[in-house]
Every structure is written in structure tokens, then in C-alpha cells.
Amino acid sequence: MTLAQIQLPPSGWSIELTKDDIERFDFVKQVSRRLETAGEVVWLSIRDGERTWCAKERNTTVWGNAVLDGSPFDLLMPFAPVFLRHVAGLVIESNMCTLKVSPDQKVCIVSSGAEEVHGDIPAEWKPSDLEFGNDGDIRISLNSMQARRLGELINDWPGPVDKDEYPNFLAPFVVIEVGDKKMTCTMDWSRYGGRANTLVFAINATPHLKFECDAYVLGHGLTENFSQEDWIMTLSSTNPTHLAVYNSEIGFSVTLERECVALVREQIENELKLLDLEVKEWHTESAHPIVHITYESTQMEIVIIPDKRGHDDYIRVTMCVASGVSNNLATLQEINNFNEARLGQKYVMNGDSIFLVTDIATTAISELFSIIITMASQWADLSVLFAMLKD
């Protein structure tokens, strides 16, 4: 389902809204964190006779299947969250209301008897691909009580966090590990003075896999809902990109991402765009995620190094200035001599290669643009300088 398929209903069209619609709309709105002022909307999809409320923004897709619709029209229609909130009270009070569209297709009208709620149909919205990916060869079943306990563990903050003390604050991601017929779910608040808490569930046999995802989406998705059904979690065992959690009534899909990458990814990528560089892939297999870039034929790496206490996170920009160098005491002494004369940068030897390294606090990522330019301009001179250390 894509924006190319958007189709507003024809003149004279109407449907009945019930409590089922409101429950599903509210679930979608809460889990997807709609920001109306940012142009974010909740969509009503009617396709093949099934009515679905859905949304996609940031790192998640959320949906709720309302009723078998019976409408002869397929449509995909945007709604402003505030309008639907006002409609909710009327629907709950009246049990059922009628939704229709003005003849000029610019206004939604929900009515019950003589009372009506009018709202503009959003004319602008951010593009979204609203397909709900719930494929994956790993399939985990949780009963409704297990799902709620997991959601409550994730949502339970140890106390207020002083944002002045932790300028890079990001609520911990939930870390999930499956394998050996069990699933382990951990929320670790140690970066912010708290403790780690873990739930362990017995599950069916699965390949071993460890992943992280946004705790808000998973926690609120499992607790802020009306459903009493059991839940299914699915993901791929090979390079998984998302976790789908759903039952027959509602569901959501959340992007899998390392917490430390989510902390600074957008800032780093915005700085690189200023240099006409695009990040194609983050390498997150190691403890410190890496992205490779090439600027003016100079290859560099950007490494994320989080602080265990949440105070001094930083990123490191590295550039190889010499390779095939003898790794001996004399070489290390020369490197130390160079480091004594250089401020803000340092030389590091790894194997038979020498790297120029610049560290940047994550509170100063706006300096990344100029640092990359400076390091690239130094490469030719430094390569000549260190050539004398080669075998």
C-alpha cells in the first residue's frame, strides 16, 4: 500500500464508525506517536472489504483491523489525529456514528443525530509505505499475560532523568536474545544510574539471535491496547531489519537498530549530507558501530563510542595515513613524538598501519563537517611524512 494508491471516496459515500474503530485508531495513534504539527496523519484503508487504521513514521508501522467493511470502494484516506480524538467521544457516547466527506472532498464529517464534528482532510503529509511486513522464519508466541508483563518491564522507568546531567539522553532500547528454547528481554538503565532488569520466557526452538529495538514502541504496543488475544512475534534469522508483533486485531512492526546508533545516526547523516555523502550501511556487528565514507578520494571511518555512564559519548573519525610500517619500538617512539606536537588529533598504530584519529563529543557533532574536510586535506602530506617509517 503506497501513496500512489490514495483514493478519496466519491460523493455520497459514507460508513458507520463504531467503538471498534476508535479502539484501533487510538492504539495506532499512541504507539506511532503522531505529531500533527509535523504533518503526520493516521490513515484509514479500505481494501478488499477490510477496514484498517494504520500509520507509519520514524521507525515503526502500526495497524488495527477494525471490521469487514462491505464497502464497494477501495480507499486510502488521511485523518488528522486531533479530529479523530474529538470524534472518539461522540462515537463512544452514541455507540455508532456516520462518517462522510464533503462534496468538495476537503472536509470529513462525523455525525450522530443532530450533532456533528467537522475536520479538514489533511492536504499535505509525509510519504509513507504502509505495507505491514510480518514475514520471517523465526516465529515466537506469547500469551496475553506474558506480553503485558514484557510491556510493563519495558515501560517501567526507575525515576526521573536529569536531562542536564545526561545531554545525550535516549531511553534505553530493549535488548532481546532468542535461542536454547528461551527468549531473554533486558532493559538496562545503568547508563543513567539505574539497574538492569530481565524477563526470560520459554519459547519454541529458534536459531540464536540477539537484537535491539526502540523500547517505547514495543512497550506501549504490548500494554496500551484493548486486545485480549495472544501475540506472535516474527523476524528473519538472517540479517533481520525489523520485528513484527501482531495478532488478528492489531499489530506493529519496529525497526531493529543499535541504541548507540540511534543516539547519533541522524546527526551524523545530516552532517555527511553537507558533503554530498550518503550513508549506505552501518556496520553494527562489533561493539562500536562503524560507517565507511570516502571524501575527495580519501577513505575514512566514523566510529560510535558510547560512554557506559551516559555522560561522555563520542564519535571517532579515523584515516589511514600509512600501511606496511614496521611495528617496533622505534616506530612507536616516532608516533609518540608526533602526538606530542599535535593538538586535537592523534596518531594510532594498528598492526602495520598508522591512523590519524580525531574524537568528537556527541554534543559537538556539528564539527564533523569541517573535521572531515580538514583530515582529507592533510592526507597527502601525512602520507609523505610517514613514508620514511615503511619497511
Residue pairs with C-beta under 8 A, 6 or more apart in sequence:
1 45
1 47
1 76
1 129
1 130
1 131
2 129
2 130
2 131
3 127
3 128
5 74
5 76
6 76
6 77
6 78
7 73
7 74
7 75
7 76
7 77
8 75
8 77
8 101
8 105
8 121
9 73
9 75
9 77
9 101
10 73
11 101
11 103
13 71
13 73
13 100
13 101
14 98
14 99
14 100
15 46
15 51
15 69
15 71
15 98
15 99
16 96
16 97
16 98
16 99
17 87
17 91
17 96
17 97
17 98
17 99
17 110
18 66
18 67
18 91
18 95
18 96
19 91
19 92
19 95
20 66
20 67
21 51
21 53
21 66
21 67
21 91
22 87
22 88
22 91
22 92
23 64
23 226
24 52
24 53
24 64
24 65
24 66
24 249
24 250
25 42
25 53
25 64
25 84
25 88
26 88
27 62
27 64
27 224
27 225
27 226
27 250
28 42
28 53
28 54
28 55
28 62
28 63
28 64
29 42
29 55
29 81
29 84
29 85
30 220
30 224
31 60
31 62
31 217
31 220
31 221
31 224
31 252
32 40
32 42
32 55
32 56
32 57
32 58
32 60
32 61
32 62
32 252
33 57
33 58
33 216
34 40
34 41
34 42
34 55
34 57
34 81
35 57
36 80
36 81
36 82
38 126
39 122
39 124
39 125
39 126
40 55
40 57
40 81
40 125
40 126
41 55
41 78
41 79
41 80
41 81
41 122
41 125
42 53
42 54
42 55
42 78
42 79
42 81
42 84
43 53
43 54
43 55
43 76
43 77
43 78
43 79
43 128
43 130
44 51
44 52
44 53
44 75
44 76
44 77
44 79
45 51
45 52
45 53
45 54
45 75
45 76
45 77
45 130
46 52
46 69
46 71
46 73
46 74
46 75
46 76
47 74
47 76
48 74
49 68
49 69
49 70
49 71
50 65
50 68
50 69
51 65
51 66
51 67
51 68
51 69
51 71
52 63
52 64
52 65
52 66
53 63
53 64
53 66
54 61
54 62
54 63
54 64
54 130
54 132
55 61
55 62
55 63
55 128
56 62
56 128
56 129
56 130
57 126
57 128
59 213
59 214
59 217
59 254
59 255
59 257
60 214
60 217
60 252
60 253
60 254
60 255
61 130
61 131
61 132
61 133
61 252
61 253
62 221
62 250
62 251
62 252
62 253
63 132
63 246
63 250
63 251
63 252
64 249
64 250
64 251
65 248
65 249
65 250
76 130
77 121
78 121
78 122
78 125
79 108
79 119
79 121
79 122
80 119
80 120
80 122
82 119
83 108
83 117
83 119
83 120
86 117
86 119
87 97
87 110
87 117
87 119
90 97
90 110
90 112
90 115
90 117
91 97
91 110
91 112
93 112
94 112
94 113
96 112
97 110
97 111
97 112
98 110
98 111
98 112
99 108
99 109
99 110
100 108
100 109
100 111
101 107
101 108
101 109
101 121
102 108
102 109
105 121
106 120
106 121
106 123
107 118
107 119
107 120
107 121
108 118
108 119
108 120
108 121
109 116
109 117
109 118
110 116
110 117
111 117
132 244
132 246
132 251
132 253
133 242
133 244
133 253
134 232
134 234
134 244
134 246
134 251
134 253
135 234
135 236
135 244
136 234
136 235
136 236
136 237
136 240
136 244
137 236
137 237
138 178
138 206
138 207
138 209
138 234
138 235
138 236
138 237
138 240
139 204
139 232
139 233
139 234
140 178
140 183
140 203
140 204
140 206
140 232
140 233
140 234
141 203
141 204
141 230
141 231
141 232
141 233
142 150
142 201
142 230
142 231
142 232
142 233
143 230
143 231
144 227
144 228
144 229
144 230
144 231
146 201
147 222
147 230
147 231
148 222
148 223
149 199
150 185
150 199
150 201
150 218
150 222
151 218
151 219
151 220
151 221
151 222
151 223
152 219
152 223
153 185
153 187
153 197
153 199
153 219
154 174
154 185
154 187
154 215
154 218
154 219
154 222
155 215
155 219
155 220
155 223
156 187
156 197
157 171
157 189
158 189
158 192
158 193
158 194
158 195
159 194
161 169
161 192
163 169
165 311
166 191
166 192
166 310
166 311
167 363
168 263
168 264
168 310
168 313
168 362
168 363
169 192
169 310
170 259
170 262
170 263
171 215
171 216
172 187
172 188
172 189
172 191
172 192
172 215
172 259
173 212
173 213
173 214
173 215
173 257
173 258
173 259
173 262
174 185
174 186
174 187
174 212
174 213
174 215
174 218
174 219
175 185
175 186
175 187
175 188
175 210
175 211
175 212
176 183
176 184
176 185
176 186
176 210
176 211
176 212
176 213
176 243
177 183
177 184
177 186
177 208
177 209
177 210
177 211
178 184
178 203
178 206
178 207
178 208
178 209
178 210
179 206
179 207
179 208
179 209
180 208
181 202
181 203
181 204
181 205
181 206
182 200
182 201
182 202
182 203
183 200
183 201
183 203
184 198
184 199
184 200
185 198
185 199
185 200
185 201
186 196
186 197
186 198
187 196
187 197
187 198
187 215
188 195
188 196
189 195
189 196
190 196
190 308
190 309
191 306
191 307
191 308
191 309
191 310
192 310
206 237
207 237
209 235
209 237
209 240
211 235
211 240
211 243
211 256
212 256
212 257
212 258
212 259
213 243
213 254
213 255
213 256
213 257
214 254
214 255
214 257
214 262
217 252
217 254
218 243
218 245
218 254
221 245
221 252
221 254
222 231
222 245
225 250
226 249
227 247
227 249
227 250
229 247
229 248
229 249
230 247
231 245
231 246
231 247
232 245
232 246
232 247
233 243
233 244
233 245
234 243
234 244
235 242
235 243
235 244
235 256
240 256
241 255
241 256
242 253
242 254
242 255
242 256
243 253
243 254
243 256
244 251
244 252
244 253
245 251
245 252
245 253
245 254
246 252
257 265
258 282
258 284
258 289
259 306
260 288
260 289
260 304
260 306
260 313
261 282
261 284
261 289
261 304
263 304
263 306
263 313
263 362
264 304
264 313
264 315
264 362
264 365
265 282
267 362
267 365
267 366
268 279
268 291
268 302
268 315
268 365
268 368
269 278
269 279
271 365
271 366
271 368
271 369
272 278
272 279
272 293
272 368
274 369
275 295
275 369
275 372
275 373
277 293
277 294
277 295
279 291
279 293
281 291
282 289
282 290
282 291
283 289
283 290
283 291
283 292
288 303
288 304
288 305
289 303
289 304
290 301
290 302
290 303
290 304
291 301
291 302
292 299
292 300
292 301
293 299
293 300
293 301
293 302
293 372
294 300
295 372
295 373
295 376
296 376
298 319
298 375
298 376
298 379
299 319
299 320
300 317
300 318
300 319
300 372
300 375
300 376
301 317
301 318
301 319
302 315
302 316
302 317
302 368
303 315
303 316
303 317
303 318
304 313
304 315
305 313
305 314
305 315
305 316
305 359
306 313
307 313
307 314
312 361
313 361
313 362
314 359
314 360
314 361
314 362
315 359
315 360
315 362
315 365
315 368
316 357
316 358
316 359
316 360
317 357
317 358
317 359
317 360
317 368
317 371
317 372
317 375
318 348
318 355
318 356
318 357
319 355
319 356
319 375
319 376
319 379
320 353
320 354
320 355
321 347
321 354
321 355
321 356
321 379
321 382
321 383
321 385
321 386
322 353
322 354
322 382
322 383
322 386
322 387
322 389
322 390
323 352
323 353
323 354
324 352
324 353
324 390
324 391
325 331
325 349
325 352
325 353
325 354
325 386
325 389
325 390
325 391
326 352
326 389
326 390
326 391
327 349
327 351
327 352
331 349
331 389
332 349
334 389
335 347
335 348
335 349
335 354
338 347
339 346
339 347
344 358
345 356
345 357
345 358
346 356
346 357
347 354
347 355
347 356
347 357
348 354
348 355
348 357
349 355
354 386
354 389
356 375
356 378
356 382
358 371
358 375
360 367
360 368
360 371
